[in-house]
Amino acid sequence: MCTYQTIKVALDGAAKGANGWFTLTDGAVYVDHPYHACREHTVNIDFTNPGDGPSARVAVELTEEGALALVEAIQQALSAAPPGLASRRGAA
């Protein structure tokens, strides 16, 4: 059953789409019917930059188990790094 709830989040990063790399500004997470995955429902994650148009989008469709494993992996990776390391800007 679809929840019709979309959780939106502001993001600061980069993603690689069909036209190459773009600045990432927005994310959306929702449970719905997938477009491509062979499942009845999936956890769908859209990474976008609306200012760059429809080509600035990367979509992910995950099983519930896959989504939970991804959350855990992100938490483990962040826990293993010094606090704030992933927020620091690189040298120009």
HELIX and SHEET records of a PDB file:
HELIX    1   1 PRO A   50  ASP A   52  5                                   3    
HELIX    2   2 GLU A   64  ALA A   80  1                                  17    
HELIX    3   3 LEU A   85  SER A   87  5                                   3    
SHEET    1   A 4 THR A   6  GLY A  17  0                                        
SHEET    2   A 4 GLY A  20  ASP A  32 -1                                        
SHEET    3   A 4 THR A  42  THR A  48 -1                                        
SHEET    4   A 4 ARG A  57  LEU A  62 -1                                        
END                                                                             
